[in-house]
Structures are given as C-alpha cells and as structure tokens.
Amino acid sequence: MQTTQNLIHGAGLGLRRAFLTEIIDSPAANVAFYEVAPENWMTLGGKLGKQFRAMTERYPFVAHGLSLSIGSSDPLDETFVHALKKFMATHQIKFYSEHLSYCSHQGHLYDLMPIPFTSEAVSHVAKRIQRVQTILEQKIAIENVSYYATPGQEMSEIDFFNAVVAEADCDVLLDINNIYVNSVNHGYDAENFLRAIPAQRVSYAHIAGHYVEAPDFLVDTHGADVIDPVWKLLAKAYELYGVFPTLLERDFNIPALAQLMKEVDTITAIQTAWSQEHEKQSA
C-alpha cells in the first residue's frame, strides 16, 4: 500500500472557493501543497471545475474527508469510497484522511460526533478503516478530533486513538489545535498527549484557530487566527519528532488571502527554526 512518505512537504493551505480565483491569478509561492474536502469538489463542473483542475495540475493535493462517518454503525458507504478513488486518480491527489468520528445514523447528522472510547469501538472502527484502505489501495490517515462529551468512556482519548491506529495499521493526521482545545476542555496536559502519539505514523498535521466560549471551554471552529499556545505546541511537536508537513485550516470568517499567507509563513518559520537548530546540533 502507498503511504505519504515524501509525497508532500512543507507548509500547506486548505483550498476554499472564496479565494480560488485569486490564488490562480496570483500563485502563492509559500504554499507547498493544498488540501480539499472531496465532497465539495468531486461533482464540480463548469468554471469552478476547470479552475480546480488547473490547480491540481500545478500543485500537490491531499483530500480530507467530511462525510465517510468512519465510526458509524451504518453500513460503510463504499460507493463514495470508489468515487473518491476515481477523483483522486483524476487529479493525482496524493493522500486521503478522515476524522476519527461519525456523522451519520440512519441519515447524515451534519456534525462530527464523538465515538465512545471503548474496546468494541476500536475493533469496529479499525475494520472499517482497513476496508477503506483496501478499496483505495493505500493507507489513509485518521485525525484526532475535538469533542465535547465522552459517552460510554472506558479508556482515555489517547489510548483509544492509539489502539485504533495500531489495529487498523493506518497513518495519523495530527491536529495540533484539537489537542489544545481538548486539553483545555477535558483538563489534560497537551504536551503529554503529544508525547504519546505514534509519531512514526504521522503523515501531516493540521493547525487552526478556535472560539473561546469561556476560559475552560473552547470550540474548534477553524474560524479565527491561530493563537500563540497552539503555535508553541506545533513547535514542541517538531522538537519531539522533527518537521512534518503542516497545513493551515480556515473554514469560516475567511480573511484576506494575504492574512492567510502570513499564517502559512508562520508554519514555514517554525519549520525553518527547527531545521536550523537541528543542523547546529548535528554539526
């Protein structure tokens, strides 16, 4: 099975229709790869379809799913997975990732719901991930998600996450902001969580902003600038494991493209700082 090794690198950006035309007209030299939610682009035709094809012909892309509902008790949507495989082949998309959550129960729920942290759920989800990997003929990455309740909890979040990844033999999409948000909401140490991840499986990372509802309650919105503690957590991840590809997500309250590029530049700056320090220590 194909993995993400050497397929993408550097700093990436989630592609949004709001700035598609602008980024085609003024290419962003600081963006090494782009990410799209395939559900939003698979059926596009007309001008948008042509613009998207122009982008995928020029830049590396990865796909980040929204609706596979990998943890659901509903039957796995294999029709979607086969359509996804064709979409990825058409656009030379390097890789596919999904959330460790579910979003359907006899119909779509239109939100990412937490999977119970149980051994039964580990086996259920791992089998579904393995089936997706078999169809796609490559490994996929599973993302650690933000959550606001823990129904039926039998184990910790990190133990559940690691058990799923190990049993499914899949890769990891490491969401730095989700670690920070969950650490505040559920009262655990973010760095300890980071130290416990299966680092050898990390394919790439997400970083994003969130909404502060209260000092002890954060909401993962992807609708604000990344804050300093999250940037510092990304730097700590590089310190622990070395640089891995990292992508900026922004889904709401999308600012001017120049502002997004400043945050992409911050990713690059943190990556460069680690590389320079590593070279000094190796000299």
C-alpha positions in Angstrom: 0.0 0.0 0.0 1.2 3.5 -0.8 2.0 5.8 2.1 2.6 9.6 2.4 6.3 9.3 2.7 7.9 12.0 0.5 4.6 12.8 -1.3 4.1 16.2 0.4 6.3 18.5 2.4 6.5 22.0 3.9 3.5 24.3 4.7 0.1 23.8 3.2 -3.3 25.5 2.9 -6.8 24.3 2.8 -8.2 25.4 -0.6 -11.5 27.3 -0.4 -13.7 28.6 -3.2 -13.7 32.0 -1.6 -10.1 32.6 -2.8 -9.8 30.1 -5.6 -9.8 32.7 -8.4 -7.4 35.0 -6.5 -4.9 32.2 -5.9 -5.0 31.1 -9.5 -4.3 34.7 -10.7 -1.6 35.3 -8.1 0.0 31.9 -7.2 1.2 31.6 -3.6 4.9 30.7 -3.7 4.9 29.9 0.0 2.3 27.1 -0.2 3.9 23.7 -0.9 0.6 21.7 -1.0 -3.2 22.2 -0.8 -6.0 20.2 0.8 -9.6 19.9 -0.2 -12.7 18.2 1.2 -13.5 15.8 -1.7 -17.3 16.1 -1.1 -17.1 19.8 -2.0 -15.2 19.2 -5.3 -16.0 15.8 -6.7 -19.0 16.8 -8.7 -17.9 20.2 -9.8 -18.2 21.2 -13.4 -18.2 24.4 -15.4 -15.8 27.3 -14.5 -15.1 26.0 -10.9 -14.3 22.5 -12.2 -11.9 23.9 -14.7 -10.2 26.2 -12.1 -9.9 23.2 -9.7 -8.3 21.1 -12.5 -5.9 23.9 -13.2 -4.8 23.9 -9.6 -4.4 20.1 -9.3 -2.3 20.1 -12.5 0.2 22.5 -10.9 0.3 21.7 -7.2 0.4 18.6 -4.9 -3.0 18.0 -3.3 -4.4 15.9 -0.4 -8.0 15.1 0.3 -9.6 15.4 3.8 -13.0 13.8 4.1 -16.0 15.1 5.9 -18.7 12.5 5.4 -17.3 9.0 5.4 -18.5 8.6 9.0 -15.9 6.0 9.8 -17.2 5.4 13.3 -20.9 5.0 12.4 -22.9 1.8 12.9 -24.5 2.4 9.5 -23.0 0.4 6.6 -19.8 1.8 5.2 -20.5 4.0 2.1 -18.4 2.0 -0.3 -20.0 3.8 -3.3 -18.5 7.0 -2.0 -15.1 5.4 -1.5 -15.0 4.1 -5.1 -16.0 7.5 -6.4 -13.3 9.0 -4.2 -10.7 6.7 -5.7 -11.6 7.9 -9.2 -11.5 11.5 -8.1 -8.0 11.1 -6.6 -6.7 9.4 -9.7 -8.1 12.1 -12.0 -6.5 14.9 -10.0 -3.3 13.0 -8.9 -4.3 13.6 -5.3 -1.6 12.1 -3.1 -3.5 11.0 0.0 -6.8 10.8 1.9 -7.5 11.5 5.5 -10.7 11.3 7.7 -11.8 12.2 11.2 -12.0 9.6 14.0 -15.7 10.3 14.5 -19.0 9.6 13.0 -21.6 11.9 11.3 -24.4 9.6 10.3 -27.0 7.4 12.0 -29.7 6.3 9.5 -29.0 9.6 7.7 -26.5 12.4 8.0 -26.2 14.3 11.3 -24.2 17.2 9.7 -21.8 17.3 12.6 -18.7 15.3 13.7 -19.8 13.2 16.7 -17.5 11.5 19.3 -17.1 7.7 19.1 -17.3 6.0 22.5 -13.8 5.3 23.8 -14.4 1.5 24.1 -12.6 -1.6 23.0 -15.6 -2.6 21.0 -15.5 0.7 19.1 -11.8 0.2 18.5 -12.4 -3.1 16.6 -15.4 -1.7 14.8 -13.6 1.4 13.5 -10.4 -0.4 12.7 -12.2 -2.9 10.4 -13.9 0.0 8.5 -10.6 1.8 8.1 -9.0 -1.4 6.8 -11.8 -1.7 4.3 -11.3 1.8 3.0 -7.6 1.2 2.7 -8.2 -2.0 0.7 -10.5 -0.2 -1.8 -8.2 2.8 -2.2 -5.1 0.5 -2.3 -3.2 2.9 0.0 -3.1 3.8 3.6 -5.2 6.6 4.9 -4.6 9.0 7.8 -7.0 9.3 10.8 -7.3 12.6 12.6 -7.6 13.1 16.3 -10.8 15.2 16.7 -12.1 17.7 19.1 -15.0 16.5 21.2 -17.3 17.9 23.9 -18.7 14.8 25.6 -17.4 11.3 26.3 -20.3 8.8 26.1 -19.6 5.3 27.4 -15.9 6.1 28.1 -13.8 3.0 29.0 -10.3 4.4 28.2 -8.6 7.7 27.7 -8.7 9.6 24.4 -5.0 8.9 23.6 -5.3 5.2 24.4 -8.4 4.9 22.2 -6.8 6.8 19.4 -3.6 4.8 19.5 -5.5 1.5 19.7 -7.5 2.3 16.6 -4.4 3.4 14.6 -2.5 0.3 15.6 -5.3 -2.2 14.9 -6.2 -0.5 11.6 -2.5 -0.1 10.6 -3.2 3.4 9.3 -1.4 6.7 9.4 -2.1 9.7 11.5 -3.3 13.2 10.6 -2.2 15.1 13.7 -4.4 18.1 14.5 -2.5 20.4 16.8 -5.4 22.7 17.6 -7.6 19.8 18.5 -5.1 18.6 21.1 -5.0 22.1 22.6 -8.8 22.5 22.6 -9.4 19.1 24.2 -6.7 19.7 26.8 -8.5 22.8 28.0 -12.0 21.3 27.8 -11.1 18.0 29.4 -8.3 19.0 31.7 -5.3 17.1 30.4 -1.8 18.1 29.6 -1.4 18.8 25.8 2.3 18.0 25.8 1.8 14.7 27.4 -0.8 13.8 24.8 1.7 14.9 22.1 4.4 12.7 23.6 2.1 9.6 23.5 1.2 9.7 19.8 2.7 7.1 17.4 5.0 9.7 15.8 6.3 7.3 13.1 2.8 7.2 11.6 2.3 11.0 11.3 1.7 11.8 7.6 0.9 15.5 8.1 -0.6 17.9 10.6 -3.4 20.5 10.8 -3.3 23.8 12.6 -6.2 26.1 13.0 -8.0 28.7 15.2 -10.8 28.3 17.7 -13.5 30.2 19.6 -13.2 30.9 23.3 -16.6 30.4 24.9 -15.2 30.5 28.4 -11.7 30.1 29.9 -12.4 26.4 30.3 -14.5 25.9 27.2 -13.1 26.2 23.7 -14.9 25.5 20.4 -13.0 24.2 17.4 -14.3 26.5 14.7 -11.5 27.0 12.2 -12.8 30.5 12.1 -10.1 32.5 13.8 -6.4 33.1 13.8 -4.1 30.5 15.3 -3.2 31.6 18.9 0.3 31.6 20.4 -0.2 28.5 22.6 -1.1 26.4 19.6 1.9 27.7 17.6 4.1 26.7 20.6 2.5 23.3 20.7 3.4 22.9 17.0 7.0 23.9 17.7 7.1 21.3 20.5 5.8 18.6 18.1 8.7 19.4 15.7 11.1 19.5 18.7 10.0 16.0 19.7 9.6 14.4 16.2 11.2 16.6 13.6 9.4 18.6 10.9 6.4 17.1 9.2 4.1 18.7 6.6 1.7 21.1 8.2 -1.5 22.7 6.8 -3.4 25.7 7.8 -7.2 25.2 8.0 -9.6 28.2 7.8 -13.3 27.4 7.1 -15.2 30.5 8.5 -14.6 34.2 8.8 -12.1 33.8 6.0 -9.8 36.9 5.9 -8.0 38.4 3.0 -5.7 35.9 1.3 -2.7 38.0 2.5 -3.6 37.3 6.1 -3.8 33.6 5.5 -0.4 33.7 3.8 1.1 35.3 7.0 -0.1 32.2 8.9 1.3 29.9 6.3 4.6 31.8 6.6 4.5 31.2 10.4 4.3 27.5 9.8 7.4 27.8 7.5 9.2 29.9 10.0 8.7 27.3 12.8 9.8 24.5 10.4 12.9 26.5 9.4 13.8 27.3 13.0 13.7 23.6 13.9 15.8 22.7 10.8 18.4 25.4 11.7 18.6 24.2 15.3 18.9 20.6 14.2 21.8 21.5 11.9 23.6 23.2 14.7 23.2 20.2 17.0 24.4 17.9 14.2 27.5 20.0 13.3 
